[in-house]
Amino acid sequence: MQIGKKNTDLVKAVSELKEMDYSRNPELKNLYQRLFNAREQFVELFEKNVKAVMQISSLDLTMQYETDKIDDISRRIETAAQVIFGSSPQNSSCADTSGNPHEALTNTIVDVSSEVKEVYNKIEMCQDELTAIKDLSDATIHVSREMQKDMDNLLEMINHMNEAIAGIDSISLQTNLLSLNASIEAARAGNAGRGFAVVADEIRRLAERTQQLNGSMGEFVKEIKNASQKSVSSATETIQSLGTMTDKIGNVWALNEENQNHVSQVNESMGSITAVSEEISSSMAEMENQLKYSTDFMCSVSQELRTAVEPVVEIEKILDDSVKQMGHMSEDSFFRLKNSEFVKHLKNAITAHKSWLNNLENMAKKRSIIPLQLDSSKCGFGHFYYAMTPAIPEIRPIWDALGLKHKKFHSYGEAVIAALNNEDYPTAEQTCAEAKEYSRELIADLEQMIRIAES
């Protein structure tokens, strides 16, 4: 009976993998050793599976992040191409090239260059007209000066005529006096002097007639002189006005020549700009094609990455199910984790937790988003937490409360990323500080469970 009872105790000890003295029963000893080794392998496989599913989750997160990043870059390139070329790269190959703003700019520059040439030609024609007017003005001044000289000569001749009229008038006066004296002498002579008196009377009449004609001639010459003086004055004013006009025409001619030189330079510059613009337009067309190719290529890469992620997601699910299944198996006393093994997982969770928080702080500090696990069930602690239930009664209340706390902690990551996307950097830093403060409670819970397990 004692032997039977001992064997029963040994069999029970083997089922619970308790250390006993199995030397009296080699078969149970061998079975115990085999089961013990299997349990050790189970623990090792469980640990490896947890690490594997964590790495797969990290790989899935990174690939999803990079795929979204490629999609975002592709969209940015497409938007930039639409802004630059006036149409999206997808439609640029079949779109009317006249809708290209750069080509339209080139055509506008060509039109402006043509108009500048036309303006230059008109300025040149205007310059020729101004030159002809300037020459005509110079000739008019020359003729006016010659006319002024002729008018001066006329005035001089009029002055000579006045002198002659004065001489005639003097002679007429003397003749009149002479005829008067002759009449007096004829009267004294009586009948003998009647014939002489008739002659004297005729001479007097001739003198009077001469004086009358001489007076009319004097008035006529005076009017001619006045008219000549007015003509000389008008000619002088005309010469002065023509001189002023010639000077102004000269200034306009000089300005027009300067404008012609400037327009000529502009015309040359427009020619150079036209050539450069055509070259730029050609380069932009090539760039447009390159952007279209790059966008199509990145879209293709993004699609391929999404396709490549699908098996990774499936593998992650399989590994996660495997970890959960092994965690469920660990509830059996045969596969139950030792306290030291459980503590090891908790310490790894603390390390992963601090690493996640450090990444969050770097994001807020550098204002740059990096791949960060936001799903609390897929982080370093999440896979382990949702896979098993600890057997130590004192730990269970703390363990059960960790789920919601852990989920809330990861929500800080979502809030920080949202703030960074909105460029609200103060909110991102404030949220990160709150997450750091909140993490102390989580770490305290993990450390408390470690102390309980180690005791």
The 8 nearest C-alpha neighbors of each residue, nearest first, counted from 0:
[[1, 3, 2, 4, 5, 6, 7, 8],
 [0, 2, 4, 3, 5, 6, 7, 8],
 [3, 1, 5, 0, 4, 6, 7, 8],
 [2, 4, 0, 6, 1, 5, 7, 8],
 [5, 3, 7, 1, 6, 2, 0, 8],
 [6, 4, 8, 2, 7, 3, 1, 9],
 [5, 7, 9, 3, 4, 8, 10, 2],
 [8, 6, 4, 10, 5, 9, 11, 3],
 [7, 9, 5, 11, 6, 10, 12, 4],
 [10, 8, 12, 6, 11, 7, 13, 5],
 [9, 11, 13, 7, 12, 8, 6, 14],
 [10, 12, 14, 8, 13, 9, 7, 15],
 [13, 11, 17, 9, 15, 10, 14, 16],
 [12, 14, 16, 10, 15, 11, 31, 9],
 [15, 13, 11, 12, 16, 10, 333, 17],
 [14, 16, 12, 13, 333, 17, 332, 11],
 [17, 15, 13, 14, 12, 333, 18, 35],
 [18, 16, 12, 15, 13, 19, 14, 11],
 [17, 19, 16, 20, 12, 13, 21, 31],
 [18, 20, 21, 17, 12, 9, 13, 22],
 [19, 21, 22, 18, 23, 9, 28, 24],
 [20, 22, 28, 24, 23, 19, 27, 25],
 [23, 21, 24, 20, 25, 28, 27, 19],
 [22, 24, 21, 25, 20, 28, 27, 26],
 [25, 23, 22, 21, 26, 27, 28, 6],
 [26, 24, 28, 27, 22, 29, 23, 21],
 [25, 27, 29, 28, 24, 30, 31, 21],
 [28, 26, 30, 29, 24, 25, 31, 21],
 [27, 29, 25, 21, 31, 26, 30, 32],
 [28, 30, 26, 32, 27, 31, 25, 33],
 [31, 29, 27, 33, 28, 32, 34, 26],
 [32, 30, 28, 34, 13, 29, 33, 27],
 [33, 31, 35, 29, 30, 34, 36, 28],
 [32, 34, 30, 36, 35, 31, 37, 29],
 [35, 33, 37, 31, 36, 32, 30, 38],
 [36, 34, 32, 38, 37, 33, 31, 39],
 [35, 37, 39, 33, 38, 34, 32, 40],
 [38, 36, 34, 40, 35, 39, 41, 33],
 [37, 39, 41, 35, 40, 36, 334, 34],
 [38, 40, 36, 42, 41, 37, 43, 35],
 [39, 41, 43, 37, 38, 42, 44, 36],
 [40, 42, 38, 44, 39, 43, 45, 37],
 [43, 41, 45, 39, 40, 44, 46, 38],
 [42, 44, 40, 46, 41, 45, 47, 39],
 [45, 43, 47, 41, 46, 42, 48, 40],
 [44, 46, 42, 48, 43, 47, 41, 49],
 [45, 47, 49, 43, 44, 48, 42, 50],
 [48, 46, 44, 50, 49, 45, 51, 43],
 [47, 49, 51, 45, 50, 46, 44, 52],
 [48, 50, 46, 52, 47, 51, 53, 45],
 [51, 49, 53, 47, 48, 52, 54, 46],
 [52, 50, 48, 54, 53, 49, 47, 55],
 [51, 53, 55, 49, 54, 50, 318, 315],
 [52, 54, 50, 56, 51, 55, 379, 49],
 [55, 53, 57, 51, 56, 52, 58, 50],
 [54, 56, 58, 52, 57, 53, 315, 59],
 [57, 55, 59, 53, 54, 58, 52, 60],
 [56, 58, 54, 60, 55, 59, 61, 53],
 [59, 57, 55, 61, 60, 56, 54, 62],
 [58, 60, 56, 62, 57, 61, 55, 63],
 [59, 61, 57, 63, 58, 62, 64, 56],
 [62, 60, 64, 58, 63, 59, 370, 65],
 [63, 61, 65, 59, 64, 60, 66, 58],
 [64, 62, 66, 60, 61, 65, 59, 67],
 [63, 65, 61, 67, 62, 66, 370, 60],
 [66, 64, 68, 62, 67, 63, 61, 69],
 [67, 65, 63, 69, 68, 301, 64, 62],
 [68, 66, 70, 64, 65, 69, 71, 63],
 [67, 69, 65, 71, 66, 70, 64, 72],
 [68, 70, 72, 66, 71, 67, 73, 65],
 [71, 69, 67, 73, 68, 72, 74, 66],
 [70, 72, 68, 74, 73, 69, 67, 75],
 [73, 71, 75, 69, 74, 70, 76, 68],
 [72, 74, 70, 76, 294, 71, 75, 69],
 [75, 73, 77, 71, 72, 76, 78, 70],
 [76, 74, 72, 78, 77, 73, 79, 71],
 [77, 75, 79, 73, 78, 74, 80, 72],
 [76, 78, 74, 80, 75, 79, 87, 73],
 [79, 77, 81, 75, 80, 76, 74, 82],
 [80, 78, 76, 82, 81, 77, 75, 83],
 [81, 79, 83, 77, 82, 78, 84, 76],
 [80, 82, 86, 87, 85, 78, 79, 84],
 [81, 83, 79, 80, 85, 84, 78, 86],
 [84, 82, 80, 81, 85, 79, 100, 86],
 [85, 83, 81, 99, 86, 80, 82, 100],
 [84, 86, 81, 82, 99, 83, 100, 98],
 [87, 85, 81, 84, 91, 90, 88, 80],
 [86, 88, 81, 89, 90, 77, 91, 80],
 [89, 87, 291, 91, 90, 77, 80, 86],
 [90, 88, 87, 91, 291, 92, 86, 295],
 [89, 91, 88, 87, 92, 93, 94, 86],
 [90, 92, 88, 94, 93, 89, 86, 87],
 [93, 91, 90, 94, 89, 88, 288, 95],
 [92, 94, 91, 90, 95, 89, 96, 88],
 [95, 93, 91, 92, 90, 96, 98, 86],
 [94, 96, 97, 98, 93, 99, 91, 92],
 [97, 95, 98, 99, 94, 102, 91, 93],
 [96, 98, 95, 99, 103, 102, 100, 94],
 [97, 99, 96, 95, 100, 85, 103, 94],
 [98, 100, 102, 97, 96, 84, 101, 85],
 [101, 99, 103, 102, 104, 98, 84, 85],
 [102, 100, 104, 103, 99, 280, 105, 84],
 [101, 103, 105, 104, 99, 100, 280, 106],
 [102, 104, 100, 106, 101, 105, 107, 99],
 [105, 103, 101, 107, 102, 106, 100, 108],
 [104, 106, 102, 108, 107, 103, 276, 277],
 [107, 105, 109, 103, 108, 104, 110, 102],
 [106, 108, 104, 110, 105, 109, 111, 103],
 [107, 109, 111, 105, 110, 106, 273, 112],
 [108, 110, 112, 106, 107, 111, 273, 105],
 [111, 109, 107, 113, 112, 108, 106, 114],
 [110, 112, 114, 108, 113, 109, 115, 107],
 [113, 111, 115, 109, 110, 114, 269, 108],
 [114, 112, 110, 116, 111, 115, 109, 117],
 [113, 115, 117, 111, 116, 112, 118, 110],
 [114, 116, 118, 112, 117, 113, 266, 111],
 [117, 115, 119, 113, 114, 118, 120, 112],
 [116, 118, 114, 120, 119, 115, 121, 113],
 [119, 117, 115, 121, 116, 120, 122, 114],
 [118, 120, 116, 122, 117, 121, 262, 115],
 [121, 119, 123, 117, 122, 118, 124, 116],
 [122, 120, 124, 118, 123, 119, 125, 117],
 [121, 123, 125, 119, 124, 120, 126, 118],
 [122, 124, 126, 120, 121, 125, 119, 127],
 [125, 123, 121, 127, 126, 122, 120, 128],
 [124, 126, 122, 128, 123, 127, 121, 129],
 [125, 127, 123, 129, 124, 128, 122, 130],
 [126, 128, 130, 124, 125, 129, 131, 123],
 [129, 127, 125, 131, 130, 126, 132, 124],
 [130, 128, 132, 126, 131, 127, 133, 125],
 [129, 131, 133, 127, 128, 132, 126, 134],
 [130, 132, 128, 134, 129, 133, 135, 127],
 [133, 131, 135, 129, 134, 130, 136, 128],
 [132, 134, 130, 136, 131, 135, 129, 245],
 [135, 133, 137, 131, 136, 132, 130, 138],
 [136, 134, 132, 138, 137, 133, 139, 131],
 [137, 135, 139, 133, 134, 138, 132, 245],
 [136, 138, 134, 140, 135, 139, 133, 141],
 [139, 137, 141, 135, 136, 140, 142, 134],
 [140, 138, 136, 142, 141, 137, 143, 135],
 [139, 141, 143, 137, 138, 142, 238, 144],
 [140, 142, 138, 144, 139, 143, 137, 145],
 [143, 141, 145, 139, 144, 140, 146, 138],
 [144, 142, 146, 140, 145, 141, 139, 147],
 [143, 145, 147, 141, 146, 142, 140, 148],
 [144, 146, 142, 148, 147, 143, 141, 149],
 [147, 145, 143, 149, 144, 148, 142, 150],
 [148, 146, 144, 150, 145, 149, 231, 143],
 [147, 149, 151, 145, 146, 150, 144, 152],
 [150, 148, 146, 152, 151, 147, 153, 145],
 [151, 149, 153, 147, 152, 148, 231, 146],
 [150, 152, 148, 154, 149, 153, 147, 155],
 [153, 151, 155, 149, 150, 154, 156, 148],
 [154, 152, 150, 156, 155, 151, 157, 149],
 [155, 153, 157, 151, 156, 152, 158, 150],
 [154, 156, 152, 158, 153, 157, 151, 159],
 [157, 155, 159, 153, 158, 154, 160, 152],
 [158, 156, 160, 154, 159, 155, 153, 161],
 [157, 159, 161, 155, 156, 160, 154, 162],
 [160, 158, 156, 162, 157, 161, 163, 155],
 [161, 159, 157, 163, 162, 158, 164, 156],
 [162, 160, 164, 158, 163, 159, 165, 157],
 [161, 163, 159, 165, 160, 164, 166, 158],
 [162, 164, 160, 166, 165, 161, 167, 159],
 [165, 163, 161, 167, 166, 162, 168, 160],
 [164, 166, 168, 162, 163, 167, 161, 169],
 [167, 165, 163, 169, 164, 168, 170, 162],
 [168, 166, 170, 164, 169, 165, 171, 163],
 [167, 169, 165, 171, 166, 170, 164, 210],
 [168, 170, 166, 172, 167, 171, 165, 173],
 [169, 171, 167, 173, 172, 168, 174, 166],
 [172, 170, 174, 168, 206, 169, 173, 167],
 [173, 171, 175, 169, 170, 174, 168, 176],
 [172, 174, 176, 170, 175, 171, 177, 169],
 [175, 173, 177, 171, 176, 172, 206, 170],
 [174, 176, 172, 203, 178, 173, 177, 206],
 [177, 175, 179, 173, 174, 178, 180, 172],
 [176, 178, 174, 180, 175, 179, 173, 181],
 [179, 177, 199, 181, 175, 203, 176, 180],
 [180, 178, 176, 182, 177, 181, 175, 183],
 [179, 181, 183, 177, 182, 178, 176, 184],
 [182, 180, 178, 184, 179, 183, 199, 185],
 [183, 181, 185, 179, 196, 180, 184, 199],
 [184, 182, 180, 186, 181, 185, 179, 187],
 [183, 185, 187, 181, 186, 182, 180, 188],
 [186, 184, 192, 182, 188, 196, 187, 183],
 [187, 185, 183, 189, 184, 188, 182, 192],
 [186, 188, 184, 185, 189, 183, 192, 182],
 [189, 187, 192, 185, 186, 191, 184, 190],
 [190, 188, 186, 191, 192, 187, 185, 193],
 [191, 189, 192, 193, 188, 186, 194, 185],
 [192, 190, 189, 188, 193, 194, 185, 195],
 [191, 193, 185, 188, 195, 190, 189, 194],
 [194, 192, 196, 190, 195, 191, 185, 197],
 [195, 193, 197, 196, 192, 198, 191, 185],
 [194, 196, 198, 192, 193, 197, 199, 185],
 [197, 195, 193, 199, 182, 185, 194, 198],
 [196, 198, 200, 194, 195, 199, 201, 193],
 [199, 197, 195, 201, 200, 196, 202, 194],
 [198, 200, 178, 196, 202, 197, 201, 181],
 [199, 201, 203, 197, 198, 202, 196, 204],
 [202, 200, 204, 198, 203, 199, 205, 197],
 [201, 203, 205, 199, 200, 204, 178, 206],
 [204, 202, 206, 200, 175, 178, 201, 205],
 [205, 203, 207, 201, 206, 202, 208, 200],
 [206, 204, 202, 208, 203, 207, 209, 201],
 [207, 205, 209, 203, 171, 175, 204, 208],
 [206, 208, 210, 204, 209, 205, 203, 211],
 [209, 207, 205, 211, 210, 206, 204, 212],
 [208, 210, 206, 212, 207, 211, 213, 205],
 [209, 211, 213, 207, 208, 212, 214, 168],
 [210, 212, 208, 214, 209, 213, 207, 215],
 [213, 211, 215, 209, 214, 210, 216, 208],
 [212, 214, 210, 216, 211, 215, 209, 217],
 [215, 213, 217, 211, 216, 212, 210, 218],
 [216, 214, 212, 218, 217, 213, 219, 211],
 [215, 217, 213, 219, 214, 218, 212, 220],
 [216, 218, 214, 220, 215, 219, 221, 213],
 [219, 217, 221, 215, 216, 220, 222, 214],
 [218, 220, 216, 222, 221, 217, 215, 223],
 [221, 219, 223, 217, 222, 218, 224, 216],
 [222, 220, 218, 224, 219, 223, 217, 225],
 [221, 223, 225, 219, 224, 220, 226, 218],
 [224, 222, 220, 226, 221, 225, 227, 219],
 [223, 225, 227, 221, 222, 226, 220, 228],
 [224, 226, 222, 228, 227, 223, 221, 229],
 [227, 225, 229, 223, 224, 228, 222, 230],
 [226, 228, 230, 224, 229, 225, 223, 231],
 [227, 229, 231, 225, 230, 226, 224, 232],
 [230, 228, 232, 226, 227, 231, 233, 225],
 [231, 229, 227, 233, 228, 232, 234, 226],
 [230, 232, 228, 234, 229, 233, 147, 227],
 [231, 233, 229, 235, 230, 234, 228, 236],
 [234, 232, 230, 236, 235, 231, 237, 229],
 [233, 235, 237, 231, 232, 236, 230, 238],
 [236, 234, 232, 238, 233, 237, 231, 239],
 [237, 235, 239, 233, 238, 234, 240, 232],
 [236, 238, 234, 240, 235, 239, 233, 241],
 [239, 237, 241, 235, 236, 240, 140, 242],
 [238, 240, 242, 236, 237, 241, 243, 235],
 [241, 239, 237, 243, 242, 238, 244, 236],
 [240, 242, 244, 238, 243, 239, 245, 237],
 [243, 241, 239, 245, 240, 244, 238, 246],
 [242, 244, 240, 246, 245, 241, 239, 247],
 [245, 243, 241, 247, 246, 242, 248, 240],
 [244, 246, 248, 242, 243, 247, 241, 249],
 [245, 247, 249, 243, 244, 248, 242, 250],
 [248, 246, 250, 244, 249, 245, 251, 243],
 [247, 249, 245, 251, 250, 246, 252, 244],
 [248, 250, 252, 246, 247, 251, 245, 253],
 [251, 249, 247, 253, 252, 248, 254, 246],
 [252, 250, 248, 254, 253, 249, 255, 247],
 [251, 253, 249, 255, 250, 254, 248, 256],
 [252, 254, 256, 250, 255, 251, 249, 257],
 [255, 253, 257, 251, 256, 252, 258, 250],
 [254, 256, 258, 252, 257, 253, 251, 259],
 [255, 257, 259, 253, 254, 258, 252, 260],
 [258, 256, 254, 260, 259, 255, 253, 261],
 [259, 257, 255, 261, 260, 256, 262, 254],
 [258, 260, 256, 262, 257, 261, 255, 263],
 [259, 261, 263, 257, 258, 262, 264, 256],
 [262, 260, 258, 264, 263, 259, 265, 257],
 [261, 263, 265, 259, 264, 260, 266, 258],
 [262, 264, 260, 266, 261, 265, 259, 267],
 [265, 263, 261, 267, 266, 262, 268, 260],
 [266, 264, 262, 268, 263, 267, 269, 261],
 [265, 267, 263, 269, 264, 268, 262, 115],
 [266, 268, 270, 264, 265, 269, 263, 271],
 [269, 267, 265, 271, 270, 266, 272, 264],
 [270, 268, 272, 266, 271, 267, 112, 273],
 [269, 271, 267, 273, 268, 272, 266, 274],
 [270, 272, 268, 274, 269, 273, 275, 267],
 [273, 271, 269, 275, 274, 270, 276, 268],
 [272, 274, 276, 270, 271, 275, 269, 109],
 [273, 275, 271, 277, 272, 276, 278, 270],
 [276, 274, 278, 272, 277, 273, 279, 271],
 [277, 275, 279, 273, 278, 274, 105, 272],
 [276, 278, 280, 274, 279, 275, 273, 105],
 [277, 279, 275, 281, 276, 280, 282, 274],
 [280, 278, 276, 282, 281, 277, 283, 275],
 [279, 281, 277, 283, 278, 282, 102, 101],
 [280, 282, 278, 284, 279, 283, 277, 285],
 [283, 281, 279, 285, 284, 280, 286, 278],
 [284, 282, 286, 280, 285, 281, 279, 287],
 [283, 285, 287, 281, 282, 286, 280, 288],
 [284, 286, 282, 288, 283, 287, 289, 281],
 [287, 285, 283, 289, 284, 288, 290, 282],
 [288, 286, 284, 290, 285, 289, 283, 291],
 [287, 289, 291, 285, 286, 290, 292, 284],
 [290, 288, 286, 292, 291, 287, 293, 285],
 [291, 289, 293, 287, 292, 288, 294, 286],
 [290, 292, 88, 288, 294, 289, 293, 295],
 [291, 293, 289, 295, 290, 294, 296, 288],
 [294, 292, 290, 296, 291, 295, 289, 297],
 [295, 293, 291, 297, 73, 296, 292, 290],
 [294, 296, 298, 292, 293, 297, 291, 299],
 [295, 297, 293, 299, 294, 298, 292, 300],
 [298, 296, 300, 294, 299, 295, 301, 293],
 [299, 297, 301, 295, 296, 300, 294, 302],
 [298, 300, 296, 302, 297, 301, 303, 295],
 [301, 299, 297, 303, 302, 298, 304, 296],
 [300, 302, 298, 304, 66, 299, 303, 297],
 [303, 301, 305, 299, 304, 300, 298, 306],
 [302, 304, 306, 300, 305, 301, 307, 299],
 [305, 303, 307, 301, 306, 302, 308, 300],
 [306, 304, 308, 302, 307, 303, 301, 309],
 [305, 307, 303, 304, 308, 309, 302, 310],
 [308, 306, 304, 305, 309, 303, 310, 311],
 [309, 307, 311, 305, 306, 310, 304, 312],
 [308, 310, 312, 311, 306, 307, 313, 305],
 [311, 309, 313, 312, 308, 314, 307, 306],
 [312, 310, 308, 314, 313, 309, 315, 59],
 [313, 311, 315, 309, 310, 314, 308, 316],
 [312, 314, 310, 316, 311, 315, 317, 309],
 [315, 313, 311, 317, 316, 312, 310, 318],
 [314, 316, 312, 318, 313, 317, 55, 52],
 [315, 317, 319, 313, 314, 318, 320, 312],
 [316, 318, 314, 320, 319, 315, 321, 313],
 [319, 317, 321, 315, 320, 316, 52, 314],
 [318, 320, 316, 322, 321, 317, 315, 52],
 [321, 319, 323, 317, 318, 322, 324, 316],
 [320, 322, 318, 324, 319, 323, 317, 325],
 [323, 321, 325, 319, 324, 320, 326, 386],
 [324, 322, 386, 326, 320, 325, 321, 327],
 [323, 325, 321, 327, 326, 322, 320, 328],
 [326, 324, 328, 322, 327, 323, 321, 329],
 [327, 325, 387, 323, 386, 329, 328, 324],
 [326, 328, 324, 325, 329, 330, 387, 323],
 [329, 327, 325, 326, 330, 331, 324, 334],
 [330, 328, 335, 334, 326, 331, 327, 325],
 [331, 329, 328, 327, 335, 332, 334, 326],
 [330, 332, 329, 333, 334, 328, 335, 327],
 [331, 333, 335, 334, 15, 330, 329, 16],
 [332, 334, 331, 15, 335, 16, 14, 38],
 [335, 333, 329, 332, 331, 38, 328, 336],
 [334, 336, 329, 332, 330, 331, 333, 337],
 [337, 335, 340, 341, 329, 338, 334, 42],
 [336, 338, 340, 339, 341, 335, 342, 334],
 [337, 339, 341, 340, 452, 342, 336, 453],
 [338, 340, 342, 337, 341, 343, 453, 452],
 [341, 339, 343, 337, 342, 338, 336, 344],
 [340, 342, 338, 344, 343, 339, 336, 337],
 [343, 341, 345, 339, 340, 344, 449, 338],
 [344, 342, 340, 346, 341, 345, 339, 347],
 [343, 345, 347, 341, 342, 346, 348, 340],
 [346, 344, 348, 342, 347, 343, 349, 445],
 [345, 347, 349, 343, 348, 344, 342, 350],
 [346, 348, 344, 350, 345, 349, 351, 343],
 [347, 349, 380, 345, 351, 346, 350, 352],
 [348, 350, 352, 346, 347, 351, 353, 345],
 [349, 351, 347, 353, 352, 348, 354, 346],
 [352, 350, 354, 348, 349, 353, 379, 347],
 [353, 351, 349, 355, 350, 354, 348, 356],
 [354, 352, 356, 350, 355, 351, 357, 349],
 [353, 355, 357, 351, 352, 356, 350, 358],
 [356, 354, 358, 352, 357, 353, 351, 359],
 [357, 355, 359, 353, 358, 354, 360, 352],
 [356, 358, 354, 360, 359, 355, 353, 361],
 [359, 357, 361, 355, 356, 360, 362, 354],
 [358, 360, 356, 362, 357, 361, 355, 363],
 [361, 359, 357, 363, 362, 358, 364, 431],
 [362, 360, 364, 358, 359, 363, 365, 357],
 [361, 363, 359, 367, 365, 366, 360, 364],
 [362, 364, 366, 360, 428, 361, 365, 427],
 [363, 365, 361, 362, 366, 360, 428, 367],
 [364, 366, 362, 367, 363, 361, 360, 368],
 [367, 365, 363, 362, 364, 419, 368, 424],
 [366, 368, 362, 365, 369, 363, 419, 364],
 [367, 369, 362, 416, 366, 370, 419, 363],
 [368, 370, 371, 367, 362, 358, 64, 359],
 [371, 369, 61, 64, 60, 372, 368, 65],
 [372, 370, 369, 373, 355, 60, 358, 412],
 [371, 373, 374, 378, 370, 60, 377, 375],
 [372, 374, 409, 375, 371, 412, 413, 410],
 [375, 373, 376, 377, 372, 378, 409, 406],
 [374, 376, 406, 381, 377, 378, 409, 373],
 [375, 377, 381, 374, 382, 378, 385, 380],
 [378, 376, 381, 374, 375, 382, 56, 379],
 [377, 379, 381, 380, 375, 376, 372, 382],
 [380, 378, 351, 381, 53, 348, 382, 377],
 [379, 381, 348, 383, 378, 382, 384, 351],
 [382, 380, 376, 378, 384, 377, 383, 375],
 [383, 381, 384, 377, 385, 380, 376, 386],
 [382, 384, 386, 380, 381, 385, 49, 387],
 [385, 383, 381, 386, 382, 380, 387, 388],
 [384, 386, 382, 383, 387, 381, 376, 323],
 [387, 385, 323, 326, 383, 384, 322, 382],
 [388, 386, 326, 385, 327, 384, 389, 323],
 [387, 389, 390, 330, 386, 326, 384, 395],
 [390, 388, 391, 387, 395, 394, 392, 330],
 [389, 391, 392, 388, 330, 395, 335, 394],
 [390, 392, 394, 389, 393, 395, 452, 451],
 [393, 391, 395, 394, 390, 389, 396, 397],
 [392, 394, 391, 395, 396, 451, 397, 448],
 [395, 393, 392, 397, 391, 396, 448, 398],
 [394, 396, 398, 392, 397, 393, 399, 389],
 [397, 395, 399, 398, 394, 400, 393, 392],
 [396, 398, 400, 395, 394, 399, 401, 444],
 [399, 397, 395, 401, 396, 400, 394, 402],
 [398, 400, 396, 401, 397, 395, 402, 394],
 [401, 399, 397, 398, 402, 396, 403, 404],
 [400, 402, 404, 398, 399, 405, 403, 397],
 [403, 401, 405, 404, 400, 406, 399, 398],
 [404, 402, 406, 405, 401, 407, 400, 408],
 [405, 403, 401, 407, 406, 402, 408, 400],
 [404, 406, 408, 402, 403, 407, 401, 375],
 [407, 405, 403, 409, 375, 408, 404, 402],
 [408, 406, 410, 404, 409, 405, 403, 411],
 [407, 409, 405, 410, 406, 411, 404, 434],
 [410, 408, 411, 406, 412, 373, 407, 375],
 [409, 411, 407, 413, 412, 408, 414, 406],
 [412, 410, 414, 409, 413, 408, 434, 415],
 [413, 411, 415, 410, 409, 414, 416, 373],
 [412, 414, 410, 416, 411, 415, 417, 373],
 [413, 415, 411, 417, 412, 416, 418, 410],
 [414, 416, 427, 418, 412, 417, 413, 411],
 [417, 415, 419, 413, 418, 414, 420, 412],
 [416, 418, 420, 414, 415, 419, 413, 421],
 [419, 417, 423, 421, 415, 427, 416, 420],
 [420, 418, 422, 416, 421, 417, 423, 424],
 [419, 421, 417, 422, 418, 416, 423, 368],
 [420, 422, 418, 419, 423, 417, 424, 416],
 [423, 421, 419, 420, 424, 418, 366, 417],
 [424, 422, 418, 421, 426, 425, 419, 427],
 [423, 425, 427, 426, 422, 419, 428, 418],
 [426, 424, 428, 427, 423, 429, 418, 430],
 [427, 425, 429, 424, 428, 423, 430, 418],
 [428, 426, 415, 424, 430, 418, 425, 429],
 [427, 429, 431, 425, 363, 426, 430, 424],
 [428, 430, 426, 432, 431, 427, 425, 433],
 [431, 429, 433, 427, 432, 428, 426, 415],
 [430, 432, 434, 428, 433, 429, 427, 435],
 [433, 431, 435, 429, 430, 434, 428, 436],
 [432, 434, 430, 436, 431, 435, 437, 429],
 [435, 433, 437, 431, 436, 432, 411, 438],
 [436, 434, 432, 438, 433, 437, 431, 439],
 [435, 437, 433, 434, 438, 439, 432, 440],
 [436, 438, 434, 439, 435, 440, 433, 408],
 [439, 437, 441, 435, 440, 436, 434, 442],
 [438, 440, 442, 437, 441, 436, 443, 435],
 [439, 441, 443, 438, 442, 437, 444, 436],
 [442, 440, 438, 444, 443, 439, 445, 437],
 [441, 443, 445, 439, 444, 440, 446, 438],
 [442, 444, 440, 446, 441, 445, 439, 447],
 [445, 443, 447, 441, 442, 446, 440, 448],
 [446, 444, 442, 448, 447, 443, 449, 441],
 [445, 447, 449, 443, 448, 444, 442, 450],
 [446, 448, 444, 450, 449, 445, 443, 451],
 [449, 447, 451, 445, 446, 450, 394, 452],
 [450, 448, 446, 452, 447, 451, 342, 453],
 [449, 451, 447, 453, 448, 452, 454, 446],
 [452, 450, 448, 454, 449, 453, 447, 394],
 [453, 451, 449, 454, 450, 338, 448, 342],
 [454, 452, 450, 451, 449, 338, 339, 342],
 [453, 451, 452, 450, 449, 338, 448, 339]]
